[in-house]
């Protein structure tokens, strides 16, 4: 028989005191969640938002312009109504360096030319994988749209197979080997004959 002495005590939750920069980001994220009417969604817990604020704090306080350039696209990617329930697992997929976070943000901006990111359905893990491989995501999206490598959906443009095909076909434009700007200008002047 279990008695009060043999029962384990209930773990006490430690209060967290994040840094002032993280607190600024946290209040901004809470307002974003509230504006999207997702305050009672399971993924929008304070722990998840604090972790997200920690990523954003790599760029300094929200008042810096560089931080704002990353904040907007990451909000579209992670706090969309279709993806906010899986916020904890999506935060684990994010890179931990500012340079890589900027690559992901640039890819989200470029994906906006294909379809509205907040309304689109696509696997975030696959999107981040391809986004980290791109040097200039705008050129990748432009080439894939212009030469018919996609079906006008983010999930097909930012797919591993599409990226591999585009990096083989357009070696100087897409991929790790970059061509001169003159080469890219010539490629952009080409017309598709079908």
C-alpha positions as CSV (number, residue, x, y, z in Angstrom):
1,X,0.0,0.0,0.0
2,X,1.3,3.4,-0.9
3,X,1.5,6.0,1.8
4,X,2.2,9.6,1.7
5,X,5.8,9.0,2.7
6,X,6.5,6.5,-0.1
7,X,4.8,8.6,-2.9
8,X,7.1,10.7,-5.0
9,X,6.7,14.4,-4.6
10,X,5.2,16.3,-7.4
11,X,7.9,18.1,-9.4
12,X,7.8,21.8,-8.9
13,X,8.0,23.8,-12.1
14,X,10.9,26.2,-12.1
15,X,10.1,29.7,-12.9
16,X,12.1,30.9,-15.9
17,X,13.6,34.3,-16.2
18,X,14.6,34.8,-19.8
19,X,16.8,37.7,-20.8
20,X,15.3,41.1,-21.5
21,X,15.8,40.6,-25.3
22,X,14.0,37.2,-25.1
23,X,11.2,38.9,-23.1
24,X,10.8,41.6,-25.8
25,X,10.5,38.9,-28.5
26,X,8.2,36.8,-26.3
27,X,5.7,39.7,-25.9
28,X,5.8,40.4,-29.7
29,X,5.2,36.7,-30.4
30,X,2.3,36.6,-28.0
31,X,0.7,39.5,-29.8
32,X,1.2,37.8,-33.1
33,X,-0.5,34.6,-31.8
34,X,-3.3,36.7,-30.4
35,X,-3.8,38.5,-33.7
36,X,-4.1,35.2,-35.4
37,X,-6.7,34.0,-32.9
38,X,-4.6,31.0,-31.9
39,X,-4.2,31.7,-28.2
40,X,-5.9,28.5,-27.1
41,X,-4.1,26.3,-29.6
42,X,-1.9,23.6,-28.0
43,X,1.2,24.5,-30.0
44,X,1.1,28.1,-28.9
45,X,2.3,27.4,-25.3
46,X,4.5,29.8,-23.5
47,X,7.4,27.3,-23.5
48,X,7.3,27.0,-27.3
49,X,7.0,30.8,-27.7
50,X,9.9,31.3,-25.4
51,X,12.0,28.8,-27.4
52,X,11.0,30.7,-30.6
53,X,11.9,34.0,-28.9
54,X,15.3,32.5,-28.1
55,X,15.9,31.8,-31.8
56,X,14.9,35.4,-32.7
57,X,17.1,36.8,-30.0
58,X,20.1,35.7,-32.0
59,X,19.5,38.9,-34.1
60,X,19.2,41.2,-31.1
61,X,16.2,43.2,-29.9
62,X,13.1,43.5,-32.1
63,X,13.9,47.2,-32.8
64,X,16.9,46.3,-35.1
65,X,16.1,46.2,-38.8
66,X,18.0,43.0,-39.3
67,X,15.8,41.3,-36.7
68,X,12.6,42.5,-38.4
69,X,13.8,41.0,-41.8
70,X,13.9,37.5,-40.2
71,X,10.9,37.9,-37.9
72,X,8.2,38.4,-40.6
73,X,9.0,35.4,-42.7
74,X,9.5,33.1,-39.7
75,X,6.1,34.1,-38.4
76,X,4.6,33.2,-41.7
77,X,6.3,29.9,-41.7
78,X,5.8,28.7,-38.1
79,X,2.7,30.6,-36.8
80,X,0.4,29.9,-39.7
81,X,-2.9,28.4,-38.6
82,X,-2.2,25.2,-40.4
83,X,1.2,24.7,-38.8
84,X,1.0,26.2,-35.3
85,X,-0.1,23.0,-33.7
86,X,3.3,21.4,-34.6
87,X,5.3,24.5,-33.4
88,X,7.4,22.5,-31.0
89,X,8.5,20.0,-33.6
90,X,9.1,22.7,-36.2
91,X,11.3,24.7,-33.8
92,X,13.5,21.7,-33.5
93,X,14.1,21.8,-37.3
94,X,15.3,25.4,-37.3
95,X,19.0,25.9,-37.7
96,X,20.8,27.5,-34.7
97,X,23.1,30.0,-36.5
98,X,21.9,33.5,-37.6
99,X,23.2,32.9,-41.2
100,X,21.1,29.8,-41.6
101,X,18.1,31.4,-40.1
102,X,18.5,34.2,-42.6
103,X,18.6,31.6,-45.4
104,X,15.3,30.2,-44.2
105,X,13.8,33.6,-44.0
106,X,15.0,34.5,-47.5
107,X,13.5,31.2,-48.8
108,X,10.1,32.0,-47.2
109,X,10.1,35.5,-48.9
110,X,11.0,33.9,-52.2
111,X,8.2,31.2,-51.7
112,X,5.8,34.1,-51.4
113,X,6.1,34.6,-55.1
114,X,4.7,31.1,-55.7
115,X,1.8,31.1,-53.3
116,X,0.8,32.7,-50.0
117,X,3.0,31.0,-47.4
118,X,0.5,31.1,-44.6
119,X,-2.2,29.4,-46.6
120,X,0.0,26.9,-48.3
121,X,0.4,23.3,-47.2
122,X,3.9,21.9,-47.3
123,X,6.2,19.8,-45.1
124,X,8.3,22.3,-43.1
125,X,11.2,19.8,-42.7
126,X,11.5,19.4,-46.4
127,X,11.2,23.2,-47.0
128,X,14.0,24.0,-44.5
129,X,16.2,21.2,-46.0
130,X,16.1,22.8,-49.5
131,X,16.2,26.4,-48.1
132,X,19.5,25.7,-46.4
133,X,21.0,24.5,-49.7
134,X,20.1,27.6,-51.7
135,X,22.5,30.5,-52.0
136,X,19.9,32.9,-53.6
137,X,16.4,31.5,-53.2
138,X,14.8,34.2,-55.4
139,X,16.8,33.0,-58.4
140,X,15.9,29.4,-57.7
141,X,12.2,30.2,-57.5
142,X,12.4,32.4,-60.7
143,X,14.2,29.7,-62.6
144,X,11.8,27.0,-61.5
145,X,8.7,29.1,-62.4
146,X,10.1,30.2,-65.7
147,X,11.2,26.8,-67.0
148,X,8.3,24.8,-65.7
149,X,10.0,22.8,-63.0
150,X,7.0,23.0,-60.7
151,X,3.3,22.9,-60.4
152,X,3.0,26.4,-58.9
153,X,3.0,25.0,-55.4
154,X,5.6,25.6,-52.6
155,X,5.6,21.9,-51.7
156,X,6.8,21.0,-55.2
157,X,9.3,23.8,-55.8
158,X,10.9,23.3,-52.4
159,X,11.1,19.5,-52.8
160,X,14.4,17.5,-52.8
161,X,13.7,16.0,-56.2
162,X,13.0,19.4,-57.8
163,X,16.1,20.9,-56.2
164,X,18.2,18.1,-57.6
165,X,16.8,18.4,-61.0
166,X,17.2,22.2,-61.1
167,X,20.8,22.0,-59.8
168,X,21.7,19.6,-62.6
169,X,19.9,21.4,-65.4
170,X,20.8,25.0,-64.2
171,X,24.3,24.4,-62.7
172,X,25.3,28.0,-62.9
173,X,22.1,29.4,-61.4
174,X,21.0,26.9,-58.8
175,X,23.3,25.0,-56.4
176,X,26.6,25.4,-54.7
177,X,28.5,26.3,-57.9
178,X,27.7,29.8,-58.9
179,X,28.1,31.2,-62.3
180,X,29.1,34.8,-63.3
181,X,26.3,37.4,-63.3
182,X,26.6,37.5,-67.1
183,X,25.7,33.9,-67.4
184,X,22.6,34.4,-65.2
185,X,21.6,37.3,-67.4
186,X,21.8,35.1,-70.5
187,X,19.8,32.4,-68.8
188,X,17.1,34.9,-67.9
189,X,16.8,36.0,-71.5
190,X,16.2,32.5,-72.8
191,X,12.7,31.7,-74.0
192,X,11.0,28.4,-73.3
193,X,10.0,26.5,-76.5
194,X,7.4,23.8,-75.8
